[in-house]
Amino acid sequence: SSAASDVYKRQGERLRVTCDDIYSSGGNFVYQDKLGKGRVNLFRALTETGPSVRMNDIVVTDGNDDAFVIGDTISITALITNYLDPASNLDITMTSLSPNITIIDNYHLVGALGTMASVDNNADPFVFSINPGTPQNTKIYLRFNITDLAANYTDFQLLEVTVNVDYINVTVNQVSTTITSKGRICYNHESQQEGLGFQYNGENLAYEVGLMIGESSNVVSDMVRGSSGTDNDFQSSVVVQKVLPSVKSDFDLTGWFTDSPASPPLPVNVHHNAYAWSNSGDDKYVIVEYVIYNDGASSLNSLYGGIFADWDIMDYSLNRAEENTALNMGYIYSTQTNGLYAGIKLLTPTPFSHYAIDNVAGQGGVNMTDGYSTSEKYTTLSTPRAAAGQSGSGNDVIDVVSTGPFTLAPGDSVVIAFALIAGDDLNDLNTSAANAQIKYDFVTSVNEELSTSNINVYPNPTKDIININADTQIRSLMITDMTGRILMNETLGNGVRNTTIDTSILDPGVYLIRVEGEGSAAVKFIKNQ
């Protein structure tokens, strides 16, 4: 019962709060704050009185996407509960030894708080900001000092927060998900760590989703499960970031990664983008796009790229995987009453392949129960299997939607793109899939490059210079960073057909360049190394 639970909680708090401090003896100072309240003292627990205050239901937010990056201001609120004797003049102070944050508001006065009473600090949150220069995925440790001098009570509570993360949460429409800097989708790490999953209609539909690129049964680069543990073949070279202002959608993201950690690497250099819209009809999907460059000295042959998705829809033991070849889409659904749907649709005009995996033994196809080998990954990228979960009411299933084969000479590239879609039923899913194709065709043909045959921008990636040539007069050039800050805005008078831009003055990163000619324009992302 709730009353019994409160009794046990109060007994535990009495043991905790009456522990002897051992940090000042036996060299334990090197373990400061890592040994809890110290050593249990049963005599003190039976004879002493006083408050015991804890912060529960802690909410750490930036008021936006809750992926904390440089420049964000973070607020912390909690439900503050006193489990033991009344406190009369309680306050809480937040401290941190981290040089990577600036504390803006570190104090909250609670005042009087009775036994088993609770109060929140929603109107007076703790606040800090993330400093420039903070390393990627830095863990900061906040200490909350809890004090009531009138009751001779002091206590503390610790909180770990990861800041300047290398992922961004997408929450602009009915699908909430996470785009990372290294080929994973939904979660930044394995075991559903750091990320939103794929949230729709109150359900998380995804367990693990990520890009796979393979050339043979011996060479596949990815960030999904492997023969033992998880393969970590991609490494960010430019972390994913928002494009401000957005160029193509309501929420544009861009970044770069390579497969240099792979053994062996292909090798490839991947420029990835993501797009999401909030308007009705386009608000149940997110588009991911990959421009795959051959970064090696030899041709890549029989190359495939695709999305691996372990969808877990509602009760995942009751899932089925099927395909709609007319829409170039593989999809999974729950056979439960009012079961939801999720799908992956190929958007680029490249060959469609779909491999449905039974994630249980004895159903045929690739056997995932003993691991997911490189050979099996290439099989699921390069061969078809139309359905899974077809016996009974279904089972745990996985989908791989891919495209290929491609042959890339050194320096060549190919663009592949997919829509990740949620739906209430198959008709709803199909409608969003058709809308995603229309949207992607529009933004790639109009927003990204107008009359691209007339204007060429190269090399990309670059280090020192960008060359621009056209078969028409170039009238103006503009370069902006990902915050929308204009770094160069030049009018070329009567125009020229060829020009060169010095990019050596630019910091390494991703920039947006807009070139305008006579009746034509090009808008491109460039990577400065």
C-alpha positions in Angstrom: 0.0 0.0 0.0 1.0 3.6 -0.3 1.1 4.1 3.5 3.4 1.1 3.9 5.6 2.4 1.1 5.9 5.7 2.9 6.9 4.0 6.2 9.7 2.0 4.4 10.8 5.2 2.7 11.0 7.1 5.9 12.9 4.3 7.6 15.4 4.3 4.8 15.8 8.0 5.0 16.4 7.8 8.8 19.2 5.4 8.2 20.7 7.5 5.4 20.5 10.9 7.1 22.1 9.6 10.4 25.2 8.1 8.7 28.6 9.0 10.0 30.7 11.3 7.8 33.7 9.2 6.7 35.1 11.6 4.0 37.5 13.3 6.5 39.2 10.0 7.6 41.2 7.2 6.1 42.1 9.0 2.9 38.4 9.0 1.8 38.6 12.6 0.8 39.6 11.4 -2.7 36.1 9.8 -2.9 34.3 13.0 -2.0 30.5 12.6 -2.7 31.1 9.1 -4.1 30.3 7.2 -0.8 26.8 8.5 -0.2 26.2 9.9 3.3 28.8 7.7 4.9 28.7 4.7 7.3 25.4 3.5 8.8 25.1 4.3 12.6 22.1 2.4 14.0 22.4 4.1 17.4 22.0 7.5 15.8 19.2 6.3 13.6 17.2 5.2 16.7 18.0 8.3 18.8 18.3 11.3 16.6 15.6 13.4 15.0 15.6 15.9 12.1 14.5 16.5 8.5 15.4 14.5 5.5 14.8 16.3 2.2 15.1 14.9 -1.3 14.6 16.3 -4.8 12.4 14.0 -6.9 10.8 14.1 -10.3 13.7 16.3 -11.5 13.2 18.0 -14.9 16.2 19.4 -16.8 15.1 21.4 -19.8 16.2 24.1 -22.3 12.6 24.9 -23.1 13.1 23.7 -26.6 14.4 20.3 -27.9 16.1 19.3 -24.6 19.3 18.4 -26.5 21.7 20.7 -24.6 24.3 22.5 -26.8 26.6 25.5 -26.4 24.7 28.7 -25.8 21.6 26.9 -24.3 20.2 28.1 -21.0 19.1 25.2 -18.9 16.6 25.2 -16.0 16.1 22.6 -13.3 13.0 22.0 -11.4 12.0 19.3 -8.9 9.4 18.1 -6.4 11.1 18.8 -3.0 9.9 16.3 -0.3 10.7 16.2 3.4 10.3 12.6 4.6 11.1 13.1 8.3 10.8 15.8 11.0 9.6 19.3 10.1 12.0 21.9 8.6 11.5 25.6 9.4 13.9 27.5 7.3 15.0 25.2 4.5 17.1 26.4 1.5 18.9 24.7 -1.4 22.0 25.9 -3.2 23.3 24.5 -6.5 27.1 24.3 -7.1 29.4 22.8 -9.8 33.1 22.5 -10.3 32.7 22.3 -14.0 34.4 25.1 -16.1 32.0 24.4 -18.9 28.9 26.0 -17.4 27.9 29.4 -16.0 25.5 29.3 -13.2 22.8 32.0 -13.5 20.5 31.1 -10.6 21.9 28.8 -7.9 19.5 29.4 -5.0 16.0 28.4 -3.9 14.4 29.2 -0.6 12.0 26.5 0.5 11.2 27.8 4.0 9.0 25.6 6.2 8.3 22.1 5.1 6.4 19.6 7.3 6.7 15.9 7.6 5.9 14.1 4.2 5.1 17.5 2.7 6.2 18.4 -0.8 6.7 21.6 -2.8 8.1 22.4 -6.2 10.4 25.1 -7.4 8.7 25.6 -10.8 8.4 29.3 -10.2 12.1 29.6 -9.2 14.2 27.1 -11.1 17.9 26.6 -10.9 19.5 28.0 -14.1 22.8 27.6 -15.9 24.2 28.1 -19.4 26.6 26.1 -21.5 29.9 27.8 -22.2 31.6 28.1 -25.6 34.4 25.6 -26.1 32.7 22.9 -24.1 33.9 19.5 -25.4 31.4 17.2 -27.1 29.2 15.1 -24.7 30.7 16.6 -21.6 29.2 15.2 -18.3 28.8 17.9 -15.7 28.0 17.1 -12.0 25.8 19.4 -10.1 25.7 19.4 -6.3 22.6 20.6 -4.5 23.4 21.6 -0.9 20.2 21.3 1.3 20.3 23.2 4.6 18.2 24.1 7.5 20.4 25.8 10.1 17.6 26.1 12.6 17.3 22.3 12.7 21.1 21.8 12.4 20.5 19.9 9.2 22.8 19.7 6.1 22.4 17.3 3.2 23.3 17.1 -0.4 22.1 15.5 -3.7 24.0 15.0 -6.9 22.8 15.3 -10.5 24.6 14.3 -13.7 23.8 16.2 -16.9 25.4 15.6 -20.4 25.9 18.9 -22.3 27.0 19.9 -25.8 25.6 16.7 -27.1 26.2 15.5 -30.6 22.6 14.9 -31.4 19.4 16.9 -31.9 15.9 16.1 -31.0 13.2 16.7 -33.6 9.9 17.7 -32.1 8.3 19.9 -34.6 5.5 17.5 -35.7 3.5 14.5 -34.6 6.7 12.3 -34.7 9.3 13.0 -32.1 12.7 11.5 -32.8 16.5 12.1 -32.5 19.1 12.7 -35.3 22.6 12.0 -34.3 26.0 12.9 -35.7 27.2 9.4 -36.5 24.5 7.6 -38.5 22.2 6.5 -35.7 18.6 7.6 -35.6 16.3 7.6 -32.6 19.0 7.1 -30.0 22.6 8.4 -29.7 23.8 5.2 -28.0 22.9 1.6 -27.9 20.3 0.2 -25.4 18.0 3.2 -26.0 20.3 5.8 -24.4 20.3 9.5 -25.2 17.4 10.2 -27.5 13.7 10.2 -27.9 13.2 7.0 -29.9 10.4 7.3 -32.4 7.5 8.7 -30.5 4.0 8.8 -32.0 0.5 8.8 -30.5 1.9 8.2 -27.0 4.0 5.2 -28.0 7.7 4.7 -28.7 7.8 2.7 -31.9 11.6 2.1 -32.2 14.3 0.1 -30.3 17.2 0.7 -32.7 17.6 2.5 -36.0 20.7 3.3 -38.1 22.3 3.7 -41.5 24.2 0.8 -43.0 26.5 1.1 -46.1 28.1 -2.0 -47.6 30.1 -3.1 -50.6 30.5 -6.8 -50.0 29.8 -9.6 -47.4 33.1 -8.6 -45.8 32.8 -4.8 -45.8 29.8 -3.1 -44.2 30.0 0.1 -42.2 27.3 0.9 -39.6 26.4 1.7 -36.0 23.9 -1.1 -35.2 24.2 -4.4 -33.5 26.8 -6.8 -34.7 28.1 -10.4 -34.1 28.8 -9.4 -30.5 27.9 -6.0 -29.1 27.4 -3.0 -31.3 29.5 -2.0 -34.4 30.8 1.6 -34.1 32.0 2.3 -37.6 31.0 5.9 -38.1 32.7 8.9 -36.6 31.4 12.5 -36.7 33.6 15.0 -38.6 31.1 17.9 -38.3 28.5 17.4 -35.6 24.8 17.6 -36.6 23.4 21.1 -36.3 20.4 23.2 -37.1 20.3 25.2 -40.3 19.2 28.7 -39.3 17.1 29.9 -41.0 15.8 26.6 -42.4 16.2 26.3 -46.2 14.0 23.3 -47.1 11.7 22.4 -44.3 10.5 23.7 -41.0 13.5 22.0 -39.2 16.6 21.5 -41.3 19.6 19.6 -39.9 23.0 18.9 -41.4 26.3 17.3 -40.5 29.2 15.0 -41.8 30.6 11.7 -40.7 33.1 9.2 -42.0 33.6 5.4 -41.5 37.3 5.8 -40.6 36.9 3.7 -37.4 35.6 0.7 -39.4 37.8 -2.3 -39.8 38.1 -2.2 -42.8 36.7 1.2 -43.8 35.0 1.4 -47.2 36.1 4.4 -47.0 33.3 6.9 -47.3 32.6 10.5 -46.3 28.9 11.1 -45.7 27.1 14.5 -45.7 23.8 13.8 -43.9 20.7 16.0 -43.7 17.3 15.7 -42.1 14.0 17.5 -42.7 10.7 17.8 -40.9 7.5 19.7 -41.4 4.7 20.7 -39.1 1.8 21.2 -41.6 -1.0 18.7 -41.8 -0.3 15.9 -44.3 3.5 16.2 -43.7 3.6 16.0 -39.9 3.9 12.2 -39.5 7.3 11.7 -41.0 11.0 12.8 -40.9 13.3 12.6 -43.9 16.9 11.6 -43.7 19.2 12.2 -46.6 22.8 10.9 -47.2 25.3 12.1 -49.8 27.9 9.3 -49.8 31.3 10.2 -51.2 33.9 7.6 -52.1 36.8 8.9 -50.0 39.3 6.3 -51.2 41.7 5.7 -54.1 39.8 2.7 -55.6 36.3 2.4 -57.0 33.5 1.1 -54.7 31.5 -1.5 -56.5 28.1 -3.1 -55.6 27.6 -0.5 -53.0 24.3 -0.4 -51.1 23.0 2.0 -48.5 20.0 1.5 -46.3 18.2 1.9 -43.0 18.1 -0.8 -40.4 15.1 -0.5 -38.1 14.2 -2.7 -35.2 10.7 -1.3 -34.8 8.9 -2.4 -31.6 5.3 -1.3 -32.0 3.2 -1.7 -28.9 3.6 -5.4 -27.9 6.5 -6.2 -30.2 5.8 -9.9 -30.1 2.7 -9.2 -32.1 4.3 -7.3 -35.1 4.4 -8.1 -38.8 6.6 -6.7 -41.6 5.4 -6.2 -45.1 6.1 -4.0 -48.1 4.4 -1.7 -50.6 6.6 -1.9 -53.8 4.4 0.8 -55.5 5.5 3.3 -52.9 9.0 1.8 -52.4 8.3 1.3 -48.7 8.8 -1.4 -46.1 6.6 -1.2 -43.1 5.8 -2.9 -39.7 2.5 -2.9 -37.8 1.0 -4.2 -34.7 -1.7 -6.9 -35.0 -3.3 -5.6 -31.8 -6.6 -3.8 -31.9 -6.0 -0.3 -33.2 -2.4 -1.3 -33.8 -0.1 1.5 -35.0 2.1 1.4 -38.1 5.7 2.5 -39.0 7.5 2.5 -42.3 10.6 3.4 -44.2 10.2 4.8 -47.7 13.0 5.2 -50.2 12.7 8.7 -51.7 15.5 8.8 -54.3 15.0 7.5 -57.8 17.3 4.5 -57.2 16.6 0.8 -57.0 14.4 -0.2 -54.0 15.2 -3.2 -51.9 13.4 -4.4 -48.7 14.5 -7.2 -46.4 12.0 -8.2 -43.6 13.7 -10.0 -40.7 12.0 -12.4 -38.2 13.8 -11.5 -34.9 13.1 -15.0 -33.6 14.5 -18.4 -34.5 13.0 -20.8 -36.9 11.1 -18.5 -39.2 13.7 -18.6 -42.1 15.8 -15.8 -43.5 18.7 -14.2 -41.6 18.9 -15.5 -38.1 19.4 -12.6 -35.7 19.3 -14.6 -32.5 23.0 -15.4 -32.7 24.1 -11.9 -33.7 24.2 -9.9 -36.9 27.3 -10.6 -38.9 28.8 -8.4 -41.6 27.8 -11.0 -44.1 24.2 -11.0 -42.9 24.2 -7.2 -43.0 25.2 -7.2 -46.6 22.6 -9.9 -47.3 19.8 -7.7 -45.8 21.1 -4.7 -47.7 21.4 -6.4 -51.1 18.6 -9.0 -51.3 14.9 -9.0 -50.9 12.6 -10.6 -48.4 9.1 -9.3 -48.6 7.5 -10.2 -45.2 8.1 -11.3 -41.6 6.0 -12.2 -38.7 3.5 -14.0 -40.8 2.7 -16.9 -38.6 0.1 -16.6 -35.9 -0.4 -13.1 -34.7 3.1 -12.1 -35.5 6.4 -11.9 -33.7 9.4 -9.5 -33.1 10.5 -8.2 -36.5 13.1 -6.0 -38.0 13.1 -4.1 -41.3 15.9 -3.1 -43.7 15.0 -0.7 -46.6 17.9 -0.1 -48.9 19.0 1.0 -52.4 21.7 0.0 -54.8 23.9 -1.3 -56.3 26.1 1.7 -57.1 29.6 2.0 -58.5 31.5 5.0 -57.2 34.8 6.1 -58.7 37.1 7.9 -56.3 35.6 11.2 -55.4 32.2 10.3 -56.9 29.1 10.5 -54.8 25.5 9.2 -54.6 22.5 10.7 -52.9 20.1 8.4 -51.0 17.1 9.5 -48.9 14.4 7.9 -46.8 11.3 8.9 -45.0 10.6 7.5 -41.5 6.9 7.5 -41.1 4.3 6.7 -38.4 0.6 6.1 -39.0 -2.7 5.1 -37.4 -3.4 2.5 -40.1 -2.1 1.4 -43.5 -4.0 4.0 -45.4 -2.7 6.7 -43.1 0.9 5.4 -43.6 0.5 5.2 -47.4 -0.9 8.8 -47.5 2.1 10.2 -45.6 4.5 8.1 -47.7 3.0 9.6 -50.9 3.2 13.1 -49.4 6.8 12.6 -48.4 7.7 11.8 -52.0 6.0 14.9 -53.2 7.8 17.0 -50.6 11.2 15.6 -51.2 10.9 15.9 -55.0 9.9 19.5 -54.5 12.6 20.6 -52.1 15.4 18.8 -54.0 14.3 20.2 -57.4 13.6 23.8 -56.3 15.0 24.7 -52.9 18.4 23.0 -53.1 19.5 23.8 -56.6 17.9 25.9 -59.3 19.3 25.1 -62.8 22.2 23.2 -61.3 23.5 22.4 -64.7 24.3 26.1 -65.1 26.2 26.6 -61.8 28.9 24.3 -60.4 30.5 24.7 -56.9 33.6 22.6 -56.1 35.6 21.0 -54.5 33.3 20.0 -51.6 34.6 19.3 -49.0 37.2 22.0 -49.3 40.0 23.4 -47.3 41.4 26.6 -48.9 39.3 27.6 -51.9 35.9 27.1 -53.6 35.7 27.3 -57.4 32.5 28.5 -59.0 31.8 28.3 -62.7 28.7 28.8 -64.8 27.5 29.0 -68.3 25.7 32.2 -67.4 26.7 35.4 -65.6 27.2 35.0 -61.8 25.7 38.1 -60.2 26.1 37.6 -56.4 27.6 35.3 -53.8 26.5 34.8 -50.2 28.0 32.5 -47.5 26.3 32.0 -44.1 27.1 29.8 -41.1 24.6 27.4 -39.6 23.2 30.2 -37.3 22.3 32.3 -40.3 25.1 34.8 -39.7 26.2 36.3 -43.1 30.0 35.9 -43.5 30.2 37.1 -47.1 27.8 38.9 -49.3 29.3 40.1 -52.6 27.8 41.6 -55.7 29.8 41.0 -58.9 28.6 43.9 -61.0 27.9 42.8 -64.5 28.8 39.3 -63.5 31.4 36.7 -64.3 31.3 33.1 -65.4 34.2 31.9 -63.2 35.3 33.0 -59.7 37.2 31.7 -56.7 36.4 32.1 -53.0 39.1 32.0 -50.4 37.8 29.7 -47.6 41.0 29.5 -45.6 39.7 32.3 -43.3 36.7 30.1 -42.4 36.8 27.9 -39.3 36.3 24.2 -39.9 32.6 23.4 -40.2 29.5 23.5 -42.5 28.4 26.6 -44.3 25.7 27.5 -46.8 26.6 29.2 -50.0 24.1 30.8 -52.4 25.1 31.6 -55.9 22.8 33.7 -58.1 23.1 34.0 -61.9 20.9 35.2 -64.7 17.6 33.3 -64.1 19.3 30.6 -62.1 20.6 30.0 -58.6 22.3 27.3 -56.5 22.1 26.8 -52.8 24.6 24.3 -51.4 26.1 23.1 -48.2 29.9 23.3 -48.2 32.2 21.7 -45.7 35.4 23.5 -44.8 38.0 21.2 -43.4 
